[in-house]
Amino acid sequence: MEADAVEQQGERVVDVVVVGLGAVGSSAAWRLAARGLDVVGIDQHEPGHPWGGSHGRSRLFRVACLEHPGLTPIARRARELWRELEAHSGEELLIETGGIMIGQPGTRIIDGTLAAAREHDLPVEQLDAAAIAERLPALARLDPGDVGIWDPEAGVLRPEAAIVAAVDAARAAGASIRTGERVLGIEVDDVGDIGHAAVTVRLERGDVRARRVVIAAGPWLAQLTGLPVRPHRVVMSWFGARDGHDASIDRIPVFIRSVPGTAEWIWGHGALPGDLAKVGPEFDGPFDEDDPDAIDREVRPADTARIRELVEAAFRDLDPEPADLTTCIMAHTPDGQFVVGPTDASGRVVVAGGCSGHSFKHAAALGELAAQLAVDEQPFTDIGFLDPRRFHPDGAVGGARAHAPRATGGSVETGSA
């Protein structure tokens, strides 16, 4: 793809439009602009906003990814890019603390983590219950037979700062950033030379024509593409220490753990300096699909009843009454994996999203993958398991939809692990 915008029949045509400047879209805009392309990034809100799913003060970072061994190379590349953004912005974005996964042998927490570790020769350490209690007494409430996997590369990301840093880096590389604009629809030309304009992005204040489009619209992805990405409301919760107890991240590192006496598990980390501990429930549904433009932002006692019980059961140092609460939007795919790839053989539309509660750690690298696909580069790792066409028997997604109702640029990820 040529780097410069061209004129077609008197109109300006850019190389790539990125729809959505949340976790993945902000990085996609950055990585495309860094290649010298003419890029326009669009979002209805300002970078780092709290209305999608990319906010919440912290997100977990893990390399031993229990969700799929193929995610480990993506996490590693993401770490490199987070560090590059730190150097560009002067902001600390990734704090490596190490992390512990606790559960029964044979469960997804343990076996999934070990599968990733074995496939990629990761430096994890296996601990029995006695070793967990000795090393991490704040996590010593365990069921008989619990074991732990220590991931020394785990840590915490600062999501709002990371998104702002990526957008700033995109601007510095020459991208045009348009915020405060809704995307009304995306129309793909039926025929034509892919080297010229192939996509029209409909906006409230003037359309944009481009050769390619990356749709990274988070909870709004289904509205724009027809993909089975189901948004729903979740509540994020933070906790203080009990009187006389220590709930700092030095004492409670990053964790994903089963809860004693239950079949449930939780994730989170201790308090960063000046903040609170963060704990959330693992959630795979079932759930009702929510309209991302009409999410109920009020938090009620019923929203936090179960997390209070889980915190009480798992931690002796945390006050189980939440000290702070907010809402965000999770967007699940049917198999819990992201969608990253073209919607059809032409490659004119690339999608990147479907957070399924565990994407923010990967977001910088998912943006890089979207950028690679948008310019016909070979992806840096095998992402066949993320292909959006896997949900369609004919191997093709319906493509971008014209004039999707209330569709907007959005964000990716939620308060999950």
C-alpha positions as CSV (number, residue, x, y, z in Angstrom):
1,M,0.0,0.0,0.0
2,E,1.4,3.4,-0.9
3,A,2.0,5.7,2.0
4,D,0.5,8.9,0.7
5,A,-3.2,9.8,0.3
6,V,-4.3,10.2,-3.2
7,E,-6.9,12.2,-5.0
8,Q,-9.7,10.3,-6.7
9,Q,-12.2,12.4,-8.8
10,G,-11.5,15.4,-6.7
11,E,-11.8,13.7,-3.2
12,R,-9.1,13.0,-0.6
13,V,-8.6,9.3,0.0
14,V,-6.6,8.2,3.0
15,D,-4.9,4.8,3.4
16,V,-6.6,3.6,6.5
17,V,-9.5,4.7,8.8
18,V,-9.5,3.3,12.3
19,V,-12.9,3.2,13.9
20,G,-12.7,3.2,17.7
21,L,-9.7,4.6,19.7
22,G,-10.0,2.4,22.8
23,A,-7.4,-0.1,23.8
24,V,-6.9,-1.8,20.4
25,G,-7.9,1.0,18.1
26,S,-5.5,3.5,19.6
27,S,-2.6,1.1,19.1
28,A,-3.8,0.2,15.6
29,A,-3.8,3.9,14.7
30,W,-0.3,4.3,16.2
31,R,1.2,1.3,14.5
32,L,-0.3,2.3,11.1
33,A,0.9,5.9,11.4
34,A,4.4,4.6,12.4
35,R,4.6,2.9,9.0
36,G,4.2,6.3,7.3
37,L,0.6,5.7,6.2
38,D,-2.1,8.4,6.0
39,V,-4.3,7.4,8.9
40,V,-7.6,8.8,10.3
41,G,-8.6,7.6,13.8
42,I,-12.2,8.2,14.9
43,D,-14.0,8.0,18.3
44,Q,-17.1,9.6,19.7
45,H,-15.3,10.3,23.0
46,E,-11.9,11.6,24.0
47,P,-9.1,9.0,24.5
48,G,-9.2,7.4,27.9
49,H,-13.0,7.9,28.4
50,P,-15.1,5.8,30.8
51,W,-18.0,5.0,28.5
52,G,-16.8,1.8,26.9
53,G,-14.7,-1.0,28.4
54,S,-11.1,0.3,28.5
55,H,-11.2,2.3,31.7
56,G,-10.9,1.3,35.3
57,R,-7.4,2.4,36.6
58,S,-5.8,-1.0,36.1
59,R,-5.8,-4.2,34.0
60,L,-3.9,-7.4,34.6
61,F,-0.9,-8.3,32.5
62,R,0.0,-12.0,32.1
63,V,2.3,-13.9,29.8
64,A,1.3,-17.4,30.8
65,C,-2.1,-17.0,29.3
66,L,-4.5,-19.7,30.5
67,E,-7.1,-18.8,27.8
68,H,-5.0,-20.1,24.9
69,P,-1.3,-20.9,24.4
70,G,-1.4,-18.9,21.2
71,L,-1.9,-15.7,23.2
72,T,1.6,-15.9,24.8
73,P,3.5,-14.5,21.8
74,I,0.9,-11.7,21.6
75,A,1.4,-10.8,25.3
76,R,5.2,-10.8,24.7
77,R,4.9,-8.4,21.7
78,A,2.5,-6.3,23.7
79,R,5.0,-5.9,26.5
80,E,7.6,-4.6,24.0
81,L,5.1,-2.1,22.7
82,W,3.9,-1.0,26.1
83,R,7.6,-0.3,27.0
84,E,8.0,1.7,23.7
85,L,4.9,3.8,24.6
86,E,6.4,4.4,28.1
87,A,9.6,5.7,26.5
88,H,7.5,7.9,24.1
89,S,5.1,9.3,26.8
90,G,7.4,9.4,29.9
91,E,4.5,7.6,31.7
92,E,4.7,4.4,33.7
93,L,2.2,2.1,32.0
94,L,3.2,-1.5,32.9
95,I,4.2,-2.4,36.5
96,E,5.6,-6.0,36.6
97,T,4.8,-7.5,40.0
98,G,4.6,-11.2,39.3
99,G,1.4,-13.1,39.7
100,I,-0.1,-16.3,41.2
101,M,-2.8,-18.6,39.7
102,I,-4.4,-20.8,42.3
103,G,-6.8,-23.7,41.9
104,Q,-7.2,-27.4,41.9
105,P,-5.0,-29.5,39.6
106,G,-7.0,-30.3,36.4
107,T,-8.9,-27.0,36.4
108,R,-8.7,-24.4,33.7
109,I,-6.7,-22.0,35.9
110,I,-3.9,-24.5,36.5
111,D,-3.9,-26.6,33.3
112,G,-4.4,-23.6,31.0
113,T,-1.5,-21.7,32.6
114,L,0.7,-24.8,32.5
115,A,-0.1,-25.5,28.9
116,A,1.0,-22.0,27.9
117,A,4.1,-22.3,30.0
118,R,5.1,-25.6,28.5
119,E,4.5,-24.6,24.9
120,H,6.6,-21.4,25.3
121,D,9.1,-22.5,27.9
122,L,8.0,-19.8,30.4
123,P,9.8,-19.4,33.7
124,V,6.8,-20.3,35.9
125,E,7.1,-22.0,39.3
126,Q,4.7,-24.6,40.7
127,L,3.7,-24.3,44.4
128,D,1.8,-26.5,46.7
129,A,-0.6,-25.1,49.3
130,A,2.1,-24.9,52.0
131,A,4.4,-23.0,49.7
132,I,1.6,-20.5,48.8
133,A,0.8,-19.9,52.4
134,E,4.4,-19.3,53.3
135,R,5.3,-17.0,50.4
136,L,1.9,-15.2,50.1
137,P,0.2,-15.3,53.5
138,A,-2.5,-12.9,52.3
139,L,-3.6,-15.6,49.8
140,A,-3.4,-18.5,52.4
141,R,-7.2,-19.2,52.5
142,L,-7.2,-22.3,50.4
143,D,-9.1,-25.4,49.7
144,P,-7.4,-28.8,50.5
145,G,-5.4,-29.8,47.4
146,D,-5.1,-26.2,45.9
147,V,-1.9,-25.6,44.0
148,G,-0.4,-22.4,42.6
149,I,1.5,-21.3,39.4
150,W,3.7,-18.3,39.9
151,D,4.2,-16.2,36.7
152,P,7.1,-13.8,37.3
153,E,6.2,-11.8,34.2
154,A,2.7,-10.8,35.4
155,G,1.8,-7.3,36.4
156,V,-0.6,-4.4,36.1
157,L,-1.3,-2.0,33.3
158,R,-2.7,1.6,33.6
159,P,-5.4,1.5,30.9
160,E,-6.4,5.2,30.6
161,A,-2.8,6.4,30.4
162,A,-1.9,3.6,27.9
163,I,-4.7,4.7,25.5
164,V,-3.8,8.3,25.8
165,A,-0.1,7.5,25.1
166,A,-1.0,5.4,22.0
167,V,-3.2,8.2,20.6
168,D,-0.5,10.8,21.3
169,A,2.0,8.5,19.5
170,A,-0.3,8.1,16.6
171,R,-0.7,11.9,16.3
172,A,3.1,12.4,16.6
173,A,3.5,9.9,13.7
174,G,1.1,12.0,11.5
175,A,-2.3,10.4,12.2
176,S,-5.4,12.6,12.1
177,I,-7.5,12.0,15.2
178,R,-11.2,12.9,15.1
179,T,-13.1,12.7,18.4
180,G,-16.6,13.7,19.3
181,E,-18.0,12.1,16.1
182,R,-20.4,9.2,15.8
183,V,-19.8,6.7,13.0
184,L,-23.2,6.4,11.3
185,G,-22.1,3.5,9.0
186,I,-19.4,1.9,7.0
187,E,-20.0,1.2,3.3
188,V,-17.7,-1.1,1.3
189,D,-17.6,-0.7,-2.5
190,D,-18.9,-3.7,-4.4
191,V,-16.1,-3.6,-7.0
192,G,-13.0,-1.6,-7.6
193,D,-9.3,-1.6,-7.4
194,I,-8.2,-2.2,-3.7
195,G,-5.3,0.2,-4.3
196,H,-7.9,3.0,-4.5
197,A,-10.8,4.0,-2.4
198,A,-12.8,1.0,-1.3
199,V,-14.5,2.1,1.9
200,T,-16.7,5.0,3.0
201,V,-17.0,5.8,6.7
202,R,-20.1,7.8,7.3
203,L,-19.8,10.5,9.9
204,E,-22.0,13.2,11.4
205,R,-19.6,15.9,10.2
206,G,-18.5,14.6,6.8
207,D,-17.6,11.2,5.4
208,V,-14.1,9.8,5.0
209,R,-13.0,7.7,2.0
210,A,-10.2,5.2,2.5
211,R,-8.5,2.2,0.9
212,R,-9.0,0.1,4.1
213,V,-10.7,0.3,7.4
214,V,-9.9,-1.2,10.8
215,I,-13.0,-1.6,13.0
216,A,-11.9,-1.7,16.7
217,A,-15.2,-0.5,18.1
218,G,-15.3,-2.6,21.2
219,P,-18.9,-3.1,22.5
220,W,-20.2,-1.5,19.2
221,L,-18.5,-4.1,17.0
222,A,-21.6,-6.2,16.4
223,Q,-23.6,-3.1,15.3
224,L,-21.0,-2.3,12.7
225,T,-20.1,-5.8,11.5
226,G,-22.8,-8.3,12.4
227,L,-20.2,-10.4,14.3
228,P,-21.5,-12.3,17.3
229,V,-19.8,-10.0,19.8
230,R,-22.3,-9.6,22.7
231,P,-21.9,-6.5,24.9
232,H,-23.1,-6.6,28.5
233,R,-22.8,-4.4,31.6
234,V,-20.4,-5.3,34.4
235,V,-19.5,-3.7,37.7
236,M,-15.8,-3.1,38.7
237,S,-15.1,-3.0,42.4
238,W,-12.2,-1.9,44.6
239,F,-11.6,-2.7,48.3
240,G,-9.7,-1.2,51.2
241,A,-7.7,-3.0,53.9
242,R,-9.3,-4.1,57.1
243,D,-8.2,-2.0,60.1
244,G,-4.6,-3.0,61.0
245,H,-4.1,-5.0,57.8
246,D,-2.0,-4.5,54.7
247,A,-3.7,-4.8,51.3
248,S,-0.8,-3.4,49.2
249,I,0.3,-5.0,45.9
250,D,3.5,-6.1,47.6
251,R,1.4,-8.3,49.8
252,I,-1.4,-9.2,47.3
253,P,0.2,-9.5,43.9
254,V,-1.7,-10.1,40.7
255,F,-3.8,-13.2,41.1
256,I,-6.4,-15.4,39.4
257,R,-7.7,-17.8,42.0
258,S,-10.5,-20.2,43.0
259,V,-12.5,-19.1,46.1
260,P,-12.4,-21.5,49.0
261,G,-15.6,-23.5,49.4
262,T,-17.1,-22.5,46.0
263,A,-16.8,-23.4,42.4
264,E,-16.1,-19.8,41.5
265,W,-12.9,-17.8,40.9
266,I,-11.8,-14.2,41.1
267,W,-9.0,-12.1,39.7
268,G,-7.4,-8.9,40.9
269,H,-4.4,-7.4,42.7
270,G,-3.5,-5.5,45.8
271,A,-3.5,-1.7,46.2
272,L,-1.1,0.3,44.0
273,P,0.3,3.4,45.8
274,G,-2.4,5.8,46.5
275,D,-5.2,3.5,45.3
276,L,-7.2,0.5,46.5
277,A,-7.1,-3.3,45.9
278,K,-9.1,-4.4,42.9
279,V,-11.1,-7.7,42.8
280,G,-13.6,-9.0,40.3
281,P,-15.4,-12.3,39.6
282,E,-14.6,-14.4,36.6
283,F,-17.7,-14.4,34.4
284,D,-18.5,-16.5,31.3
285,G,-22.2,-16.0,31.3
286,P,-25.0,-16.6,30.7
287,F,-26.0,-13.0,30.5
288,D,-28.4,-10.7,28.8
289,E,-27.1,-8.7,25.9
290,D,-27.1,-4.9,26.6
291,D,-27.3,-1.9,24.3
292,P,-23.8,-0.2,24.7
293,D,-25.4,3.2,24.2
294,A,-27.9,2.6,27.0
295,I,-25.9,1.0,29.8
296,D,-27.3,1.4,33.3
297,R,-24.6,3.4,35.1
298,E,-26.1,3.2,38.5
299,V,-24.6,0.6,40.9
300,R,-27.1,-1.1,43.3
301,P,-26.5,-3.3,46.3
302,A,-27.6,-6.4,44.3
303,D,-24.7,-5.7,41.9
304,T,-22.1,-6.3,44.6
305,A,-23.7,-8.9,46.8
306,R,-21.8,-11.9,45.4
307,I,-18.4,-10.2,45.1
308,R,-18.6,-9.1,48.8
309,E,-19.2,-12.8,49.7
310,L,-16.3,-13.9,47.6
311,V,-13.9,-11.4,49.0
312,E,-14.9,-12.3,52.5
313,A,-14.2,-16.0,51.8
314,A,-10.9,-15.4,50.0
315,F,-9.1,-12.7,51.9
316,R,-8.4,-11.9,55.5
317,D,-6.8,-8.5,54.8
318,L,-9.6,-6.9,52.7
319,D,-12.7,-5.2,54.0
320,P,-15.4,-7.0,51.9
321,E,-17.5,-3.9,51.6
322,P,-16.5,-2.2,48.3
323,A,-14.8,1.2,48.7
324,D,-15.3,2.2,45.1
325,L,-17.5,1.0,42.2
326,T,-18.1,1.8,38.6
327,T,-19.6,0.2,35.5
328,C,-18.1,-0.8,32.1
329,I,-19.0,-3.0,29.2
330,M,-17.7,-6.4,28.4
331,A,-18.0,-7.8,24.9
332,H,-18.0,-11.6,24.6
333,T,-17.5,-13.8,21.6
334,P,-19.1,-17.3,21.6
335,D,-15.7,-19.1,22.3
336,G,-14.2,-16.4,24.5
337,Q,-11.4,-15.6,22.1
338,F,-10.9,-12.2,20.3
339,V,-11.7,-11.5,16.7
340,V,-8.7,-10.2,14.7
341,G,-8.6,-10.4,11.0
342,P,-10.2,-9.4,7.6
343,T,-13.9,-10.0,7.1
344,D,-13.4,-11.4,3.6
345,A,-10.8,-12.2,1.0
346,S,-10.5,-8.6,-0.2
347,G,-8.9,-7.5,3.1
348,R,-10.6,-4.1,2.9
349,V,-12.2,-4.4,6.3
350,V,-10.2,-5.6,9.3
351,V,-11.8,-6.1,12.6
352,A,-10.1,-6.2,16.0
353,G,-12.0,-6.7,19.2
354,G,-14.2,-9.2,21.1
355,C,-12.5,-8.6,24.4
356,S,-14.2,-11.5,26.2
357,G,-12.8,-10.1,29.5
358,H,-9.0,-10.7,28.9
359,S,-7.8,-8.5,26.0
360,F,-6.3,-5.3,27.5
361,K,-2.9,-6.9,28.3
362,H,-2.6,-7.8,24.6
363,A,-4.1,-4.6,23.2
364,A,-0.9,-3.0,21.9
365,A,0.0,-6.1,20.0
366,L,-3.6,-6.6,18.8
367,G,-3.3,-3.1,17.3
368,E,0.0,-4.2,15.7
369,L,-1.7,-7.3,14.2
370,A,-4.6,-5.2,12.9
371,A,-2.1,-2.8,11.3
372,Q,-0.2,-5.7,9.7
373,L,-3.3,-7.2,8.3
374,A,-4.5,-3.8,6.9
375,V,-1.2,-3.4,4.9
376,D,-0.9,-7.0,3.9
377,E,2.1,-7.8,6.1
378,Q,2.6,-11.3,7.5
379,P,1.3,-11.3,11.2
380,F,4.1,-11.7,13.7
381,T,2.5,-14.8,15.1
382,D,-0.2,-17.3,14.1
383,I,-3.6,-15.9,14.8
384,G,-5.8,-18.4,13.0
385,F,-7.6,-19.1,16.2
386,L,-8.7,-15.4,16.2
387,D,-10.0,-15.3,12.6
388,P,-13.5,-13.6,12.7
389,R,-14.6,-15.8,9.9
390,R,-14.6,-18.9,12.2
391,F,-18.1,-18.0,13.3
392,H,-19.5,-18.2,9.7
393,P,-19.9,-21.6,7.9
394,D,-19.1,-20.0,4.6
395,G,-15.9,-18.5,6.0
396,A,-16.9,-14.9,5.4
397,V,-18.3,-12.3,7.7
398,G,-21.1,-10.1,6.4
399,G,-18.7,-7.2,6.3
400,A,-19.3,-3.6,7.3
401,R,-22.9,-2.5,7.6
402,A,-24.2,0.7,6.2
403,H,-25.7,3.1,8.7
404,A,-25.6,0.9,11.8
405,P,-28.0,2.3,14.5
406,R,-26.2,4.4,17.1
407,A,-22.9,2.8,16.1
408,T,-19.8,4.6,17.5
409,G,-16.2,4.4,17.9
410,G,-15.5,2.6,21.2
411,S,-13.1,0.9,23.5
412,V,-12.0,-2.7,24.2
413,E,-11.7,-4.7,27.3
414,T,-13.3,-4.8,30.7
415,G,-12.3,-5.2,34.3
416,S,-11.3,-8.8,33.8
417,A,-8.0,-10.6,33.8
